[in-house]
Amino acid sequence: MKKVHIKGFRNFDDTEIEFQDGINIIIGPNNSGKSNLLKVINLLDNISENDGSVHDFNKNDLYVNLKKYKIDPPSIEIYYHIQHSLSLDGFDDGILRFKNFIVYNEDGNVLTDDGKYIISAIVLLKYELDSKFLNDYREEMKNKDKLNDFLLSLEKLISRFSWNYYNTTSHQRIKKNEVQNIFNIDYIPADRNTEGLLPHTQRYVKKRLDKYEGQIDLRANITQMLGTNFAEITDEMKQLIELDQGRVGIKNGNNSLTPSFVYDSSFERYFQYIFQDTTLGYEMPMKNNGLGYNNLVQIYNIIAFKINNDYNLLLIEEPEAHLHPAMQYKLFRYLSDLKQADELSKQQEGEQETKADIINGRVIKNQIFVTTHSPNITAAANIDDMISLKYYRNFNEHRVVSDNLKHKFSKKEYINSKAHLEKFLDVTRSDMLFAYKIILVEGLAEKMLMSAFARKCGIDYEIETNHISVVEVGGINFKHFLPLFMDTNVKVLCFRDCDYKYFDGEILNDLTMYQEHLNSMELVEKEFLESENILVKTQKNLGSTFENELFLDNFDDLLVVKTLYKFVTPEGLHPFINGIEEMSIIEWKANLDSIKHPKTKKKISDYIDLYIEDYTNEEDKEVKLKIEKLFFANLFLSYAENKKGDLALNILSKNYLDDLEAEPQYIINDLIVPDYIKEGLEWLKK
C-alpha cells in the first residue's frame, strides 16, 4: 500500500498519508489519530455488518457544515492507493487481486519503471446512506438545527448506512469478497490477550496438517486406543443395548446399535501453547504468565506463522504495552530485521540462503504498521521509517496533519542533520516526537530548571496537560533538530547562548559591543527563523550563557546570589561568602587574606585583576556597576562550569536561609527568571 487518503473519518477531515515498503512507525501525541489510522487500513479487509456508527463521522465537520448535512447525508471516503511490481518470471496473481481497481496510464497500459511492470490500483471505500432512504433522511433532519439533535436523529438512521467498495474510474460498486482477498491483514490491538493468538496459529497448523499423509492412520490409532482404554464403559453399554434394542425397535434387519469411541476431529483444535520451566521441567498455561511476555509471543506468532507469504499487512498497536524497555528494543530489532531480510532476499534472488532464511526459515514479506508512544522504540528506529501524526484543533480548523520524516531530510543540506539525529536521538530526546510544543535548550541546567521557570511564568498547567517536551540538544546543535518541525504547527522554542567574549586577550571589551554582538549574531539558520512556529531567544542583559545571565538578573538580591555562590564553590570559601555584607569588588579585594585556601585565594585574586583596573578608572556609575556585576557573574560561571547539573539540582531541592530563627525557604521561590527565558515562555503559552 503506497498511500491512503481519508475524508471525514473520525478526527481525519481530509488527510493523505504516504507509506513505504517494510516498516511504517506511526508516532504522535495521544489522540492524534494513530489508532484511527490502523482502523482505516484494517477496514480494507475486515468489515462486518455491524461496522460503522455515528461516532465514525468527523463531528467537527458535521458541526461546521450542519446546514449542508440536513439535506445531503454525510459520508466517509477512504482511498487506498496500491502498487505492485508484477513478476514476469512465473505466476503472479497480482492482476487477479487488483483486477477491479487497476488504474491505467494515459496510454492505456500499466505503469512501467525500468522495464518492470507496475500495477497501480485505487480502492474507494465509502460509508454512505442507501439512496432509497434519502427522502426519509431529509424528513427526519428537517428541523434539526443543533448538532446534538442532529446526531440523535442520525443514530436512528444509522442502520441505513453501509460500507461499500467502488472502482474510482467507473464508479461501479464492487462486491466485498472481491476486495477482501487483496491483502492478508493481521491487526494486533493494544488490548492483547493470550487467546487471541491461538486461532491465527491454528489456521497455520491446519494448513500444514492438510498435507500430512499420516492423519488417517493417526485417527485410527487414537480410535483404537480409546476403545481399549474405555472398553469397560462400552462393554457395559453394549449389554444394556442388546437387552433393549429389540424391544424398543432400534434393531432393524441387519443393523445393530453398537457403542464405540471414535476419534473424528480436527487436530488443530488441540494445538495450544504452554510454558515449560527449562530447569525443573514443570509446565504452566500461558494465561498464568506475565502480560508483557504473552504480548511478545502473540506478536511473534502472527508474524511468523503466515498461511500466505505475499500481500501481508501487519498492524501492531502499541507493541510496547506491558513490555520492559529492553524487550521493546529486541522486538523492534526483530521487526527491522524482517524488512532487511525481505530487501536482501530480493537482492540475492536465486541464491540458496538469505538473511530471511536465517531469521525464520523462510522469507516473510510484510508491510508493517506500528503505532507507538515509546521513546525506546523511536530511539532504535530509522528516521526514514517514521510517520508523524498531529491533530490540530483551533477555532477555525480541526485537522490531522501527516509528516513522513524521511521527506524532512530529503534536502541535500539536511543530510548531516539526519546523520546527527540518528546518532543522538536517544530515549530522552525522542520524547519530542510525541509533543505539540517543544523547548530546545543547550545544556542540562536549563533542561532541569525549565519546568520550575514555567511554573513561575504561569504556564505549568500547559506543560502538564499539553505535553511540552524539554530537550537538551548538546551545545548549539539546534539546526539538526529544527528540520523535524519545518512546515508544521508544532511550536518550537529554542534557548541558545550568545557566547559573548568579554575580553580581547586580557583587555575588557567596551560593553557597548555586547548589543552589537546580539544584533549581528546568527542565532540559527535564516530559514528556521522565518518559520512562524520557531522562536529562538538568547541572553540580553550582559550574560553570555544561561548561568551568568541568571546570576546577573538576580544580582540585587544579596541572599540569593550568596546562596548561588555556595552551591558551586568549595566549602572552604563559604565562611568568606557568609561574612561579606555586599557584592563589592573592592570589599572582596580588601578581604582576600581571609581566604584560607591558597589555590582558591589565587583564583579569586586573578579574576579581580581582570576587572579592577577598568572598574577603578570608570567614571560612569552605570558602566562601573556593570563591570562589577560582570566580575561576580563570571567568577560564578567559572565555578559553575563543571557543576551545572549540581547547580540546577540544588536550586530545585535546597532551602537556603542560614538564620536558624527564620523560616527556611527554597531559593527557586525567590529566584528571578531571566528575561529572555520569560519572554520565550510567554510566546509558547499563546
C-alpha positions in Angstrom: 0.0 0.0 0.0 1.6 3.3 -1.1 -0.9 5.8 0.2 -4.2 6.3 1.9 -6.5 9.4 1.5 -9.0 9.7 4.3 -12.0 12.0 4.2 -14.4 12.5 7.1 -13.4 9.5 9.3 -13.3 10.3 13.0 -10.7 13.0 13.5 -9.5 12.8 9.9 -11.0 15.6 7.9 -9.1 15.4 4.6 -5.7 13.8 5.1 -3.2 11.9 2.8 -0.6 9.6 4.3 2.2 8.1 2.3 3.6 4.7 3.3 6.7 2.7 2.3 7.6 -0.9 2.0 8.7 -2.5 5.2 8.2 -0.7 8.5 6.0 2.4 9.0 6.2 3.7 12.5 3.3 5.9 13.3 4.2 8.4 16.1 2.5 11.4 17.6 0.8 12.7 20.8 -2.3 11.0 22.4 -5.5 11.3 20.3 -3.7 12.4 17.2 -5.2 9.6 15.1 -2.7 6.8 15.3 -5.3 4.1 16.3 -7.8 5.5 13.8 -5.3 5.1 11.0 -4.8 1.4 11.8 -8.6 1.0 11.9 -8.7 2.6 8.4 -6.2 0.1 7.0 -7.9 -2.8 8.7 -11.2 -1.8 7.1 -9.8 -2.8 3.7 -10.0 -6.5 4.7 -12.2 -6.7 7.7 -15.7 -5.2 7.5 -18.6 -6.7 9.3 -22.3 -5.8 9.0 -22.1 -4.0 12.4 -19.1 -1.9 11.5 -19.9 1.8 11.3 -21.5 4.2 13.8 -22.4 7.9 14.3 -19.0 8.2 16.0 -17.1 7.3 12.9 -18.2 10.6 11.2 -16.0 13.6 11.7 -18.1 15.6 14.2 -16.1 18.8 13.7 -17.1 18.7 10.0 -20.8 17.9 11.0 -20.8 20.9 13.3 -19.3 23.3 10.7 -21.5 22.1 7.8 -24.6 21.2 9.7 -26.9 23.1 7.3 -25.5 21.2 4.4 -25.9 17.8 6.1 -29.5 18.4 6.9 -30.1 17.9 3.1 -27.2 15.8 1.9 -26.3 12.9 4.3 -22.7 12.8 5.5 -20.4 10.1 4.2 -16.9 8.8 4.8 -14.5 8.2 1.9 -11.2 6.3 2.1 -9.0 5.9 -1.0 -6.4 3.1 -0.8 -3.6 3.6 -3.4 -1.8 0.3 -4.1 1.2 -0.5 -6.2 2.5 -4.0 -7.1 5.6 -4.8 -9.1 4.4 -7.6 -11.5 6.8 -10.6 -11.7 7.1 -12.0 -15.2 9.3 -14.9 -14.2 6.4 -17.1 -13.0 2.8 -17.0 -12.0 1.8 -13.7 -10.2 -1.8 -13.3 -9.1 -1.4 -9.6 -8.6 -3.7 -8.8 -11.6 -6.3 -11.1 -10.3 -6.2 -9.5 -6.9 -6.4 -5.9 -8.2 -8.4 -6.5 -11.4 -11.4 -4.4 -10.3 -9.4 -1.4 -9.3 -6.5 -1.1 -11.8 -5.6 2.4 -12.8 -4.1 2.8 -16.3 -1.8 5.5 -17.6 -2.6 7.8 -20.5 -1.5 5.1 -23.0 -3.9 2.6 -21.5 -1.1 0.5 -20.1 0.1 -0.3 -16.6 2.9 1.9 -15.5 6.4 0.9 -16.3 9.6 1.5 -14.3 13.0 0.4 -15.6 11.4 -2.4 -17.6 9.2 -3.6 -14.7 5.5 -3.6 -14.9 3.9 -1.8 -12.1 0.2 -2.4 -11.3 -1.4 0.6 -9.8 -4.8 0.4 -8.2 -7.1 2.6 -6.2 -9.8 1.2 -4.0 -12.5 3.6 -2.8 -14.3 2.6 0.4 -17.4 4.7 1.3 -19.7 4.7 4.3 -22.9 6.1 3.0 -26.7 6.2 3.2 -28.6 3.8 1.0 -30.1 6.2 -1.6 -33.6 4.8 -1.3 -33.8 6.2 2.2 -32.8 9.8 1.2 -36.3 11.2 1.5 -36.7 9.6 4.9 -33.4 11.2 5.9 -34.3 14.7 4.8 -37.7 14.5 6.5 -36.0 13.4 9.8 -33.4 16.2 9.6 -35.7 19.0 8.6 -35.8 20.8 11.9 -32.5 19.6 13.4 -30.7 22.9 13.9 -28.4 21.8 16.7 -25.6 19.3 16.5 -26.8 17.1 19.4 -30.3 16.9 17.9 -28.8 16.1 14.5 -26.7 13.3 16.0 -29.6 11.7 17.8 -31.6 11.6 14.6 -28.6 10.3 12.7 -28.4 7.5 15.3 -31.9 6.4 14.4 -31.0 6.2 10.7 -27.5 4.6 11.1 -28.8 1.2 10.2 -29.5 2.6 6.7 -25.8 3.4 6.2 -23.3 0.8 5.0 -19.7 0.4 3.8 -19.3 -0.1 0.1 -16.3 -0.5 -2.3 -16.0 1.3 -5.6 -13.9 1.4 -8.7 -12.7 5.0 -8.9 -12.8 5.1 -12.7 -16.2 3.6 -13.5 -17.7 4.3 -10.0 -19.0 0.7 -10.1 -19.7 -0.9 -6.8 -17.6 -4.0 -6.1 -18.5 -7.0 -4.0 -16.9 -7.1 -0.6 -15.5 -10.6 -1.0 -13.6 -9.5 -4.1 -11.9 -6.7 -2.1 -11.2 -8.6 1.0 -9.0 -11.0 -0.9 -6.4 -8.3 -1.9 -4.4 -8.3 1.3 -3.9 -10.6 4.3 -4.3 -8.1 7.1 -3.5 -9.0 10.7 -4.4 -6.4 13.3 -2.9 -6.8 16.8 -4.7 -4.3 19.0 -3.3 -2.8 22.2 -5.6 -4.9 24.4 -4.0 -8.2 23.6 -4.8 -11.5 25.3 -3.4 -15.0 25.2 -6.5 -16.4 23.5 -6.0 -14.1 20.5 -3.0 -15.8 19.1 -4.4 -19.4 19.0 -7.0 -19.1 16.1 -4.3 -17.5 13.9 -1.7 -20.1 14.7 -4.3 -22.9 14.4 -5.0 -21.9 10.9 -1.3 -22.3 10.1 -1.3 -25.7 11.8 -4.4 -26.8 9.8 -2.7 -25.9 6.5 0.3 -28.0 7.5 -2.0 -30.8 8.6 -3.8 -30.9 5.3 -0.6 -32.0 3.7 0.1 -34.6 6.4 -0.5 -38.0 5.0 -0.4 -39.8 8.3 -3.6 -38.2 9.6 -5.9 -41.1 8.7 -3.6 -43.7 10.4 -3.3 -41.4 13.4 -7.0 -41.1 13.8 -7.4 -44.9 13.5 -4.7 -45.4 16.1 -6.3 -42.9 18.5 -9.7 -44.6 18.0 -8.2 -48.0 18.8 -6.5 -46.6 21.9 -9.7 -45.0 23.1 -11.6 -48.3 22.5 -9.0 -50.2 24.5 -8.8 -47.8 27.4 -12.6 -47.3 27.7 -13.6 -50.9 27.0 -15.3 -51.2 30.4 -17.7 -48.4 29.5 -18.5 -49.6 26.0 -19.0 -53.2 27.2 -21.4 -52.1 29.9 -23.4 -50.0 27.5 -23.4 -52.8 24.9 -25.0 -55.3 27.3 -27.8 -52.8 28.1 -28.4 -52.0 24.4 -28.5 -55.7 23.5 -31.3 -56.3 26.1 -33.4 -53.4 24.9 -32.8 -52.6 21.3 -35.0 -55.4 20.0 -38.0 -54.5 22.2 -37.6 -50.8 21.5 -37.3 -51.3 17.8 -33.8 -50.0 17.3 -32.6 -53.2 15.9 -33.7 -53.4 12.3 -32.8 -56.2 9.9 -29.1 -56.5 9.7 -28.4 -53.2 11.6 -27.5 -53.2 15.3 -26.5 -50.3 17.5 -23.0 -50.7 18.9 -21.3 -48.3 21.4 -17.8 -47.1 20.5 -15.3 -44.3 20.9 -14.3 -42.9 17.5 -11.9 -40.1 17.1 -13.1 -37.9 14.2 -11.9 -34.4 15.0 -9.6 -31.7 13.7 -6.2 -31.9 15.2 -5.6 -28.1 15.1 -8.3 -27.7 17.7 -6.0 -29.3 20.2 -3.0 -27.1 19.4 -2.0 -24.7 22.2 1.0 -23.1 23.8 2.4 -24.0 27.2 5.4 -22.7 29.1 7.9 -25.2 30.4 10.4 -24.4 33.1 13.7 -25.3 31.5 15.4 -26.2 34.8 12.7 -28.1 36.8 10.7 -29.3 33.8 7.2 -28.4 35.1 4.6 -26.8 32.8 2.1 -23.9 33.2 -0.5 -22.4 30.9 0.1 -19.2 29.1 -2.7 -17.3 30.9 -0.6 -17.7 34.1 2.3 -15.9 32.5 3.1 -12.2 32.5 1.2 -9.9 30.2 4.3 -8.5 28.6 5.8 -11.9 27.7 2.4 -13.1 26.3 2.1 -10.0 24.2 5.5 -10.7 22.8 4.5 -14.3 22.0 1.3 -13.2 20.3 3.1 -10.6 18.1 5.7 -13.2 17.1 3.1 -15.8 16.2 1.1 -13.6 13.9 4.3 -12.5 12.1 5.9 -15.9 11.9 3.1 -18.3 11.0 1.7 -16.9 7.8 -0.5 -19.0 5.6 0.4 -16.9 2.6 3.8 -15.3 2.1 2.8 -12.3 -0.1 0.4 -9.4 0.3 0.7 -9.3 4.1 -0.2 -6.2 6.1 0.7 -6.4 9.8 -0.9 -3.7 12.1 0.5 -3.5 15.6 -0.9 -1.1 18.1 1.5 0.0 20.9 3.8 -3.1 20.9 5.4 -1.6 24.0 2.3 -2.5 26.1 3.5 -4.2 29.3 7.0 -4.7 27.8 10.2 -3.9 29.6 12.3 -1.3 27.6 14.9 -4.0 26.8 12.2 -6.2 25.4 10.7 -3.3 23.4 14.1 -2.8 21.8 14.6 -6.5 21.0 11.1 -6.7 19.4 11.7 -3.7 17.3 15.0 -5.0 16.1 13.3 -8.2 15.1 10.7 -6.2 13.0 13.6 -4.2 11.4 15.4 -7.5 10.5 12.3 -8.7 8.7 12.4 -5.6 6.5 16.1 -6.0 5.9 15.7 -9.7 5.2 13.0 -9.1 2.6 15.2 -6.5 0.9 18.1 -8.9 1.0 16.1 -11.7 -0.5 15.3 -9.5 -3.5 19.0 -8.7 -4.0 20.1 -12.4 -3.6 17.3 -13.8 -5.7 18.5 -17.2 -6.9 20.9 -17.8 -4.1 20.2 -20.6 -1.7 20.3 -18.7 1.6 19.2 -15.3 2.6 19.1 -13.4 5.8 15.4 -14.1 5.9 16.1 -17.8 5.8 18.4 -17.4 8.8 15.9 -15.4 10.8 12.8 -17.5 10.2 13.5 -20.4 7.9 11.7 -18.6 5.1 11.1 -15.1 3.6 8.3 -13.2 5.3 7.1 -10.3 3.2 5.3 -7.9 5.5 4.4 -4.3 5.2 4.3 -3.4 8.9 2.4 -0.5 10.5 3.3 0.2 14.2 1.8 2.9 16.4 3.8 3.7 19.4 4.3 6.2 22.3 7.6 4.6 23.2 10.8 6.6 23.1 12.6 3.3 23.4 11.3 2.2 20.0 11.8 5.5 18.2 15.3 5.8 19.6 16.1 2.4 18.0 14.2 3.2 14.8 15.3 4.6 11.5 14.1 8.2 10.9 13.0 7.2 7.4 10.5 4.8 8.8 8.6 7.3 10.9 5.3 9.0 10.1 4.2 11.7 12.5 0.6 12.5 13.0 -0.6 15.7 14.7 -4.2 16.6 15.4 -4.6 20.4 15.4 -7.7 21.9 17.0 -8.0 25.6 16.6 -11.1 27.8 16.5 -11.2 27.8 12.7 -9.9 24.4 11.9 -9.7 20.8 13.1 -7.4 18.6 11.1 -4.9 15.8 11.2 -1.5 16.5 9.6 0.8 13.8 8.4 4.6 14.1 8.1 6.8 11.5 6.6 10.1 12.3 8.4 12.2 11.0 5.5 10.9 13.9 3.4 12.0 16.3 6.1 15.6 15.4 5.4 15.4 14.9 1.7 17.2 18.3 1.1 20.9 18.0 0.4 21.7 20.5 3.2 20.0 18.3 5.8 22.0 15.1 5.2 24.3 15.9 8.1 21.4 16.8 10.3 19.8 13.4 9.6 23.0 11.6 10.5 23.3 13.6 13.7 19.8 12.8 14.8 20.2 9.1 14.1 23.2 9.1 16.4 21.8 11.3 19.2 18.1 10.7 19.1 18.1 8.7 22.3 15.3 7.8 24.6 15.1 11.2 26.3 15.3 13.2 23.1 12.8 11.0 21.3 10.2 12.4 23.6 9.9 15.5 21.4 8.4 13.3 18.6 5.2 13.0 20.6 4.8 16.6 21.7 2.8 19.6 20.4 5.1 22.2 21.9 8.9 21.8 22.4 11.6 23.6 24.2 15.1 23.0 22.9 18.0 24.0 25.3 21.7 23.8 25.1 22.5 22.2 28.4 21.5 20.2 31.4 20.9 23.1 33.8 18.3 24.7 31.6 16.5 21.4 31.0 16.3 20.6 34.7 15.1 24.1 35.7 12.7 24.8 32.8 9.6 23.3 34.5 10.2 25.4 37.6 10.6 28.5 35.4 7.4 27.7 33.6 5.5 27.5 36.9 6.9 30.9 37.9 5.7 32.3 34.5 2.3 30.8 34.9 2.4 28.0 32.2 2.9 25.0 34.4 -0.7 23.8 33.6 0.3 24.0 29.9 3.3 21.7 30.4 1.3 19.1 32.4 -1.7 18.9 30.1 -0.3 19.7 26.6 2.9 17.7 26.9 5.6 20.3 26.3 8.8 18.4 25.8 12.1 19.9 27.0 15.0 18.6 25.1 18.7 19.1 25.6 20.4 19.3 22.2 24.0 19.4 23.4 25.7 22.7 22.5 24.3 24.8 19.7 23.2 21.9 17.5 19.7 23.3 17.0 20.0 23.2 13.2 20.0 19.4 13.3 16.7 19.2 15.2 14.7 22.0 13.6 14.1 20.4 10.2 11.8 18.0 12.0 9.4 20.9 12.7 9.6 22.9 9.5 6.2 23.4 7.8 4.3 22.2 10.9 2.2 23.8 13.6 4.4 22.4 16.3 5.7 25.4 18.4 9.4 25.1 19.0 11.2 27.4 21.4 15.0 27.5 21.4 17.2 28.9 24.1 20.7 29.3 23.0 23.7 31.1 24.5 25.0 34.2 22.8 28.6 33.2 23.9 29.8 36.8 24.0 33.5 37.3 24.5 34.2 39.8 27.2 37.9 40.1 26.7 40.3 40.7 23.9 43.3 39.0 25.4 43.3 40.4 28.9 41.6 43.7 27.9 38.0 44.1 28.8 36.0 45.0 25.7 33.8 48.1 25.5 30.4 46.9 26.9 28.5 48.6 24.1 29.9 45.9 21.8 27.6 43.4 23.6 24.5 44.8 21.9 26.3 44.9 18.6 27.2 41.2 19.1 23.5 40.4 19.7 22.4 42.3 16.6 24.9 40.7 14.3 25.0 37.1 15.6 23.1 34.4 13.6 21.1 32.5 16.2 20.2 29.7 13.8 19.9 29.5 10.0 17.7 32.1 8.4 15.1 29.6 7.0 14.3 28.5 10.6 13.9 32.0 11.9 11.4 32.7 9.1 9.1 29.9 10.3 6.3 31.3 12.4 6.3 28.2 14.7 10.0 28.6 15.6 11.4 31.2 18.0 15.0 31.5 19.2 15.9 33.5 22.3 19.3 34.3 23.8 20.6 36.4 26.7 20.0 40.1 26.6 21.3 41.5 30.0 25.1 41.2 29.5 25.1 37.4 30.0 27.0 35.1 27.7 25.5 31.9 29.0 22.4 30.8 30.9 24.3 30.6 34.2 25.9 34.1 34.3 22.7 35.7 32.9 20.7 34.0 35.8 23.2 35.5 38.2 23.1 39.0 36.7 19.3 39.1 36.7 19.3 38.2 40.4 22.3 40.4 41.4 20.2 42.8 43.5 19.1 40.0 46.0 22.2 39.5 48.2 20.8 36.5 49.9 20.1 34.7 46.6 23.4 35.4 45.0 25.4 34.4 48.1 23.4 31.1 48.1 24.1 30.6 44.4 27.8 31.0 45.1 27.7 28.5 47.9 26.0 25.9 45.5 29.1 25.9 43.3 32.1 27.0 45.3 34.3 24.9 47.7 33.1 24.7 51.3 36.3 26.4 52.5 35.1 29.6 50.8 31.7 29.6 52.4 32.7 31.4 55.7 34.2 34.2 53.5 30.9 34.4 51.5 28.8 34.4 54.7 30.8 37.3 56.1 30.5 39.8 53.3 27.9 42.5 53.6 27.5 43.3 49.9 28.7 42.2 46.5 31.6 44.6 46.2 34.7 44.0 44.2 36.6 46.5 46.4 35.4 44.6 49.6 36.4 41.3 48.1 39.9 42.6 47.2 40.3 44.1 50.7 39.5 40.8 52.4 41.4 38.4 50.2 43.7 37.4 53.1 40.8 35.9 55.0 40.5 33.2 52.3 42.5 30.3 53.8 43.0 28.0 50.8 45.8 29.3 48.7 44.5 27.9 45.4 41.1 29.5 45.9 42.6 32.8 47.0 44.8 32.9 43.9 41.8 32.2 41.6 39.7 35.0 43.0 42.7 37.3 43.0 43.4 36.6 39.3 39.7 37.3 38.5 39.8 40.6 40.4 42.9 41.7 38.5 41.0 41.2 35.2 38.3 43.7 36.2 39.7 46.0 38.9 41.6 48.5 36.7 38.6 49.1 34.4 36.3 49.3 37.4 38.5 51.8 39.2 39.1 54.1 36.2 35.5 54.1 35.0 33.7 57.4 35.9 30.2 56.5 34.6 28.4 54.9 37.6 26.2 52.8 35.4 29.1 51.3 33.5 31.0 50.9 36.7 28.2 48.8 38.2 28.0 46.7 35.0 31.8 45.9 35.3 31.3 44.9 39.0 28.3 42.7 38.2 30.3 41.0 35.4 33.1 40.2 37.8 30.8 38.4 40.1 28.8 36.8 37.4 31.8 35.4 35.5 33.5 34.3 38.7 30.3 32.4 39.5 30.3 31.0 35.9 33.9 29.7 36.3 32.9 27.7 39.3 29.6 26.5 37.8 31.1 25.5 34.5 31.6 21.9 35.6 28.8 21.7 38.1 25.8 22.7 36.0 23.7 19.7 36.9 24.5 20.1 40.6 23.6 23.8 40.5 20.2 23.1 39.0 19.6 20.3 41.4 20.5 22.5 44.4 18.3 25.3 43.2 15.3 22.9 43.0 15.9 21.0 46.2 17.6 23.0 48.9 16.5 25.7 51.3 19.0 28.5 51.8 18.4 30.6 54.9 21.3 30.3 57.4 19.4 32.1 60.1 18.0 29.4 62.4 15.2 31.6 63.7 14.0 32.4 60.2 11.6 30.3 58.2 13.7 28.4 55.7 12.6 28.5 52.0 13.7 27.2 48.7 15.7 29.5 46.5 13.5 28.8 43.5 10.7 30.7 45.2 12.7 34.0 45.2 14.8 33.4 42.0 14.0 35.8 39.1 13.6 34.0 35.8 15.9 35.6 33.2 14.1 38.0 30.9 14.9 36.1 27.7 13.5 32.8 29.1 10.4 34.6 30.5 9.7 36.1 27.0 10.2 32.8 25.3 7.8 31.0 27.7 5.2 33.7 27.3 5.3 33.1 23.5 5.0 29.4 24.0 1.9 30.0 26.2 0.0 31.8 23.4 
